[in-house]
Every structure is written in structure tokens, then in C-alpha cells.
């Protein structure tokens, strides 16, 4: 695959739909699986519609599902033992091999309302910085997007990741960015995303 014009390589961590979004356990298993798959489809679609994104790398423990997301994504197999941040660093290395001129950006895939406009705004802001940048989630404690110059790429996702990224020297991206901040960890988050307007795959998968 040849990267298209753009400034960023977005690395998306995607679990197998069979195990993804376990915190939506209030839903039947088949509904949860459909939503987990749909979130990933819509995240890839938003990335592909964002001019600043030149490459999408999907890091997954389910290569077949990852390859089905779109014909022009790069699939990188995740090592189950390396954790989320290790998987993101692996994805960034793969991106550098494919398109060495692009800046890596880690985007969580559970943002089904994500608009290309919000993603574009955040990436434009980050590109003007010479330090890592991150987008705080709607709850104010997590992170939905992290990007940095290649030599400084050191994601710290996990509990309290907004504080962890800030303490490591990353700068928060300002602005509303409501569709980028609205991640889905539970049914309340899903309802809030639906109110914003979710992507076509998620809309079709709603219970």
C-alpha cells in the first residue's frame, strides 16, 4: 500500500469484536459484538475522510477483522503480551516503515460519533507543535487521541491517561471537539454519542 498525501499516520487499536467493548455487558453478546465492530468501521471511515490523515494502521488481535475494515488500511498484528501502549508503539513503527514522513497519531476506536472536521482540527493544532499533544475525553480523565513527533511518540493510555500524558510533557489540544472527545465506555456514553450523531455502521448496529 502507498500512503496518500497527508501529514499523519493514524494508529487504531482494535480488539476482536468478540472481546471488544466488554463494559457494554448490559447488552446481549451479539449486540455488543456488532457495536464493537461498527465502532471500528466508523473510526476508519472518519480517518479516511480527514485530509490530514495519509495512512491508517490498524493494530489488532484479529487480523481477518482488521483487514475487512477497508482495503487501504495497513494491518499490524498485536502481541497479546505487549498491552495497549506497546501495541500503539508497534503500530507507529509499522507506519514509519510504510510512510516514514508521517507523524504518528494514536486514536482510540471507540469514538463512533467522530467527525472528520473535529479530527482535522485536532491534527492541525498538533502539527503546529513540536511536542506531544493529546485530546482529553469527555469525562476529563482519559485520552482519545495522542500524537507526537516520531522520536517523542510515547503513548500512556490507561486509567488516568490524561494526567499521565500531561505529566509526561504532552499538551492538551484546546477546543470543543465534542465528537472526538466522546468515547463510549458504557451505555451512558453510547447514548451521548448517539445524541451527537454516530456513523453509518454504528447507526445500523444500534440495538
GISULWO-V987291 format. One record per helix or strand of 3 or more residues. SS is the DSSP state (helix for helix, strand for strand). FROM is the first residue (numbers start at 1). TO is the last residue. If there is no record, write none. Layout:
ss:SS from:FROM to:TO
ss:SS from:FROM to:TO
This chain:
ss:strand from:8 to:14
ss:helix from:22 to:24
ss:helix from:29 to:48
ss:strand from:53 to:60
ss:helix from:63 to:68
ss:strand from:74 to:77
ss:helix from:83 to:98
ss:strand from:103 to:108
ss:helix from:116 to:127
ss:strand from:133 to:136
ss:strand from:143 to:147
ss:helix from:150 to:152
ss:helix from:161 to:167
ss:helix from:178 to:181
ss:helix from:187 to:196
ss:helix from:200 to:205
